[in-house]
Amino acid sequence: MAESSPLLSSHGVKSDFPSILQGKKILLATESWGPVNGVSRTTRSLVEYLCDHGVELILIAPSFKADTRQRSLWLRRLPGAALPYNPDLTVVYPFHLSDIYRQAFEPDLIYLASPASLGFQMLLQIRQLRAPPPVLLNFQTDLSAYSEIMLPAPLNQFGVWLLATVQGFLFRSRAVHTIFFPCSAIRGYLERAGAPVDRLVQLGRGVDTALFTPVQRDNIYRQQIAPEGEIILICVCRIAPEKGFEFLAHVARRLAADKIPFKLLIVGGNRNPAVENKVQRLFHGVQHHVIFTGFLTGAALARAYASADLFLHCSITETFGLVVLEAMASGLPVIARDQGGPSDIIRHGETGYLVPPRDLEGFTSLVREMSGDVIRRGAMATAARQYADDTTWERINRRAAWHMANALAHTDQESNGSRPRVRPGMIASICEQLRLMLAVGVVYLMWLIAVVPLIVHGNRFIPRAWHALQQQFQCTRPLRN
């Protein structure tokens, strides 16, 4: 379905913005709007692109306490409960779809960014509509991987099964036209979960090559970070148990034991101080080599990237790895564990290196070699920047827009111009009303079973997660390939 549009070229995208979208009403629901993470940045780029081209858009997102900006009329926050191990993420309380429609508008198309607590509820209720608008969703977060890492046994295996079952069921809805996925590993997971293969479309992420560029390199900043001329290693990610910090700490210890002169710049944070403290304690004994900057954005983040010499990526739960692409745009070679999204981005031996996820010695050896090889770092830096130049947000967003146009055209063809417009939420028959009530009830049940334990136990799960991850460099969970 998703690939058979008369509007799309043979390469899946055209060079201009699809005129069919101009003036259309799109409801965009995202699980993250405000926090510094890949989903939020990706969604913001798409929103700006659509608005710049005349699309009428309403944005729905969970509540976010740190959002101090003036709220625009087209943004509505839904209440929920923040996750204890990552307060930037909110689990939305159960809601009724008709409430959103009444306060927003009747959309021509719905776009779900990284559907989870908000997107799942919308998909479940959209299934009950007699004439739903076409739906596109972007699968950007491997919730199953997080469940297996964060939840204690046997709840972790139940979480994996529940998510696969729910996702497969919801993604098969007749309203779902396109399911974007970021990398080949995630495609395999979606297929096994039962998502329709003919609706799967690979859509990566772009990078702002004007912001993230080698010209942002700041020698004064470098002198502050590495006053003795040490090589600067950088890691950029949210401070969280699943981001591979245990592995990174082992790398740092081995480099220090080998007397390698280095500084490790860790950019990122977590609004839960307990999590940040856990991460910092991992580097006990080598703390004089490590600098935690906290969250950085914009020019400050670009300066940090460009002022480093080598990017280290130790997470094994990334569906794409936007930070890898930003590092490459900044002219940095990348050494990453060969799992998930980075495996599709990095050209091994050309723009960086991919290391088997459990190969701590191999990872450390490459860092050691690259630290002393200025010529090789320079050649890889040039190749990395060239790769990033071909991966811009303009290309990615345009491709997404043409698939939206495809969905609208397909809907018009099916209805032959006579598709009845039924206001969502105003379902006429008693039978359909009962089905909708049942669907909302199922959401409550799922929420009680899968989410409430996290909220009730709170930080009790964090030590368990760290205990499991202490052996991560020896016993790594393979991402579904």
Stockholm file with secondary structure:
# STOCKHOLM 1.0

chainA/1-481         MAESSPLLSSHGVKSDFPSILQGKKILLATESWGPVNGVSRTTRSLVEYLCDHGVELILIAPSFKADTRQRSLWLRRLPGAALPYNPDLTVVYPFHLSDIYRQAFEPDLIYLASPASLGFQMLLQIRQLRAPPPVLLNFQTDLSAYSEIMLPAPLNQFGVWLLATVQGFLFRSRAVHTIFFPCSAIRGYLERAGAPVDRLVQLGRGVDTALFTPVQRDNIYRQQIAPEGEIILICVCRIAPEKGFEFLAHVARRLAADKIPFKLLIVGGNRNPAVENKVQRLFHGVQHHVIFTGFLTGAALARAYASADLFLHCSITETFGLVVLEAMASGLPVIARDQGGPSDIIRHGETGYLVPPRDLEGFTSLVREMSGDVIRRGAMATAARQYADDTTWERINRRAAWHMANALAHTDQESNGSRPRVRPGMIASICEQLRLMLAVGVVYLMWLIAVVPLIVHGNRFIPRAWHALQQQFQCTRPLRN
#=GR chainA/1-481 SS CTTCCTTSCTTSCCSSCCGGGTTCEEEEEESCSSSSSHHHHHHHHHHHHHHHTTCEEEEEEECCTTCCSCCCTTEEEECEEEETTEEEEEEECCCCHHHHHHHSCCCSEEEEESCSHHHHHHHHHHTTCSSCCCEEEECCCCHHHHHHHHSCTTHHHHHHHHHHHHHHHHHTCTTEEEEEESSHHHHHHHHHHTCCGGGEEECCCCBCTTTSCGGGCCHHHHHHHCTTCCEEEEEESCCCGGGCHHHHHHHHHHHHHTTCCEEEEEEBCCSCHHHHHHHHHHTTTCGGGEEEEECCCHHHHHHHHHTCSEEEECCSCCSSCHHHHHHHHTTCCEEEESSSTHHHHCCBTTTEEEECTTCHHHHHHHHHHHHTCHHHHHHHHHHHHHHHHTCBHHHHHHHHHHHHHHHHHHHHHHHTTCCCCCCTTCCCSHHHHHHHHHHHHHHHHHHHHHTHHHHHHGGGHHHHHHHHHTTTTTSCCCCCC
#=GC SS_cons         CTTCCTTSCTTSCCSSCCGGGTTCEEEEEESCSSSSSHHHHHHHHHHHHHHHTTCEEEEEEECCTTCCSCCCTTEEEECEEEETTEEEEEEECCCCHHHHHHHSCCCSEEEEESCSHHHHHHHHHHTTCSSCCCEEEECCCCHHHHHHHHSCTTHHHHHHHHHHHHHHHHHTCTTEEEEEESSHHHHHHHHHHTCCGGGEEECCCCBCTTTSCGGGCCHHHHHHHCTTCCEEEEEESCCCGGGCHHHHHHHHHHHHHTTCCEEEEEEBCCSCHHHHHHHHHHTTTCGGGEEEEECCCHHHHHHHHHTCSEEEECCSCCSSCHHHHHHHHTTCCEEEESSSTHHHHCCBTTTEEEECTTCHHHHHHHHHHHHTCHHHHHHHHHHHHHHHHTCBHHHHHHHHHHHHHHHHHHHHHHHTTCCCCCCTTCCCSHHHHHHHHHHHHHHHHHHHHHTHHHHHHGGGHHHHHHHHHTTTTTSCCCCCC
//
